[in-house]
Amino acid sequence: MPEKHSLARVLSSMGRIKILTVLSHVGELHLSEIAKQTDQSYSSAERHLEDLSDAAIVEEHDYGRVRMFKLNLENPRARTLRQLILEWDDNTLPQQVQEHA
């Protein structure tokens, strides 16, 4: 596997981890909303999304001028990352939050 598509590369950035977490919970979002929800600049979020797209973890759909992104759940690695993130988040949320989720 090329180094740029390795697990270490995909998870080496807090920005990419935040994007993966948001998309795991929400499904599909446009680039501006991803940047906002992950506290990143538009250009940083765009760069991370391009890296994740190159690794086939995220897929992009263009609707006119709106760029929407979601996890590529056809890719077993993306499904596994999503499952890990959701499991990890469920186990780290305080009990009161879990009851209301």
FIROBA-713225 format. One record per atom (N, C-alpha, C): residue in three letters; x, y, z. Coordinates in steps of 0.001 Angstrom, whole numbers, plus 500000, padded with zeros to 6 digits. Each point is the difference from the previous one (the first is absolute). Layout:
<sites>
ALAXYZ...
</sites>
This chain:
<sites>
MET500850498829500000MET499150501171500000MET500897501237500000PRO499700500979499150PRO500818501213499986PRO499957500699501354GLU501108500617500365GLU500113500672501293GLU498905501037500201LYS499628500728498947LYS499002501057500170LYS498609499441500286HIS499781498703499812HIS498718499379500296HIS500055499116501237SER501101500027500717SER500153499136501172SER499132500495501156LEU499737499116500924LEU499221500366501188LEU500703501105500771ALA501307499911500105ALA500758501035500708ALA499797501358499345ARG499998500037498691ARG499797501274499281ARG498573500510500193VAL499023499117499861VAL498598500407500135VAL499727500545501400LEU500563499369501017LEU499717500398501382LEU501086500890500615SER500931500472499199SER501108500784500538SER499640501451500281SER498825500405499603SER499594501398500164SER498734500104500832MET500025500869501003MET498806500230500803MET498880500549499121GLY500355500784498983GLY498987500525499081GLY499263498886499276ARG500741498999499510ARG499357498883499305ARG499180499159500974ILE500494499813501213ILE499244499236500993ILE498690500711500328LYS500041501315500151LYS498768500759500267LYS499015499852498847ILE500491500065498775ILE499126499844498831ILE499384498611499982LEU500809498977500229LEU499481498632500027LEU498946499835501089THR500226500619501142THR499042499907501100THR498686500673499646VAL500070501196499464VAL498775500720499610VAL499237499211498945LEU500689499548498958LEU499314499267498938LEU499459498660500489SER500651499391500972SER499499498744500563SER498666500207500699HIS499844501129500640HIS498777500281500748HIS498904500607499136VAL500378500836499048VAL499012500782499257VAL499634499364498666GLY500939499413499339GLY499735499424498689GLY500631500827498905GLU499297501008499523GLU500470500803498879GLU499867501481500336LEU501051500751499711LEU500004501442500248LEU500730500721498882HIS499702501285499858HIS500751500794499026HIS501267500524500656LEU500938500337499164LEU501351500360500446LEU499994501107501044SER499230501039499794SER499976501114500963SER499531499541501378GLU499006499135500030GLU499479499517501277GLU501006499064500679ILE500711499213499218ILE501051499142500566ILE501073500871500643ALA500423501038499292ALA501023500909500547ALA499505500621501296LYS498767500433500018LYS499427500642501189LYS499924499020501175GLN499469498804499752GLN499813499033501088GLN501306499434500530THR501060500081499210THR501293499468500444THR500976501106500410ASP499521501236500053ASP500829501148500388ASP501264500116499157GLN499831499868498682GLN501112500128499070GLN499675501079498973SER501028500521499380SER499765500918498889SER499450499197498832TYR499361500698499093TYR499462499368498796TYR501110499283499240SER501145500676499825SER501094499406499221SER500611498784500699SER500093500026501328SER500527498827500721SER499050498816499867ALA498717500251500190ALA499011498923499864ALA500009499445498583GLU500104500883499016GLU500039499571498604GLU501212499110499732ARG501153500387500521ARG501232499213499816ARG499858498620500655HIS499465499967501225HIS499816498710500684HIS498997499123499251LEU498936500598499510LEU499010499235499249LEU500584499452498701GLU500865500755499364GLU500676499499498798GLU500876498794500335ASP500727500076501123ASP500821498861500433ASP499128498778500276LEU498883500209500682LEU499095498892500321LEU499335499456498740SER499720500865499043SER499441499551498717SER501027499185499225ASP501256500462499993ASP501070499256499317ASP500160498603500577ALA499757499861501294ALA500107498701500664ALA498702499192499881ALA499002500543499296ALA498694499356499789ALA499226499793501299ILE500276500822501000ILE499275499936501269ILE498766500890499937VAL500112501100499279VAL498918500974499864VAL499684500144498515GLU498728500214499689GLU499625500275498621GLU499329501364499910GLU500188500625498856GLU499490501342499762GLU498925499954498923HIS498957500795500219HIS498951500173499002HIS499805501494499812ASP499991500427498757ASP499793501410499685ASP498561500206499549TYR499333500939500646TYR498647500396499629TYR500078501479499636GLY500286500262498736GLY500232501378499590GLY501286500489500634ARG499889501071500766ARG501188500549500667ARG500185499452501413VAL499115499122500431VAL500090499435501349VAL500725498667499936ARG501039499887500817ARG500771498763500083ARG499615499269501279MET499427498821499831MET499567499184501127MET500966498828500177PHE500259499662501257PHE500917498909500308PHE499339499025500954LYS500322498721499827LYS499543498957500914LYS501017498880499999LEU499914499154501014LEU500886498839500040LEU499657499071498848ASN501004499400499424ASN499824499038498917ASN499765498633500629LEU498753499724500332LEU499690498764500716LEU500059498763499118GLU500312500173498717GLU500296498862499127GLU501399499468500305ASN500836500845500580ASN501368499632500349ASN499999499358501390PRO500443498753500119PRO500009499337501311PRO500806500764501055ARG501060500673499584ARG500805500769500963ARG499196501175500554ALA499243500660499150ALA499169501119500457ALA498915499494500953ARG499402498858499677ARG498984499419500892ARG500601499657501356THR501214499442499977THR500674499637501247THR500341501236500824LEU500489501050499343LEU500297501246500715LEU498735500584500614ARG498918499998499255ARG498727500513500524ARG499564499198501219GLN500059498683499890GLN499606499135501107GLN500864500275501237LEU501299500139499797LEU500923500299501098LEU499649501335500652ILE499782501016499182ILE499694501335500527ILE498697499972500786LEU498964499381499446LEU498712499959500705LEU500097499199501288GLU500709498890499960GLU500185499181501209GLU500805500767501038TRP501064500636499567TRP500867500759500905TRP499208501121500659ASP499248500761499198ASP499223501122500532ASP498927499532500960ASP499310498895499688ASP498965499479500893ASP500579499594501349ASN501206499452499985ASN500608499531501241ASN500663501116500801THR500204501163499411THR500663501078500725THR499038501099500421LEU498751499942499533LEU499024501005500413LEU499582499741501441PRO499790501039500781PRO499483499796501349PRO498658499285499943GLN499672499243501025GLN498781499202500031GLN498756500848499758GLN499932501207500559GLN498833500864499824GLN499805500352498534VAL501088500258499287VAL499902500344498581VAL499553498788499206GLN500511498822500319GLN499626498780499292GLN498508499730500128GLU499427500292501172GLU498591499766500230GLU499133500902499140HIS500489501180499668HIS499219500940499213HIS500291499889498511ALA501014499261499629ALA500371499879498572ALA499061499069499271
</sites>
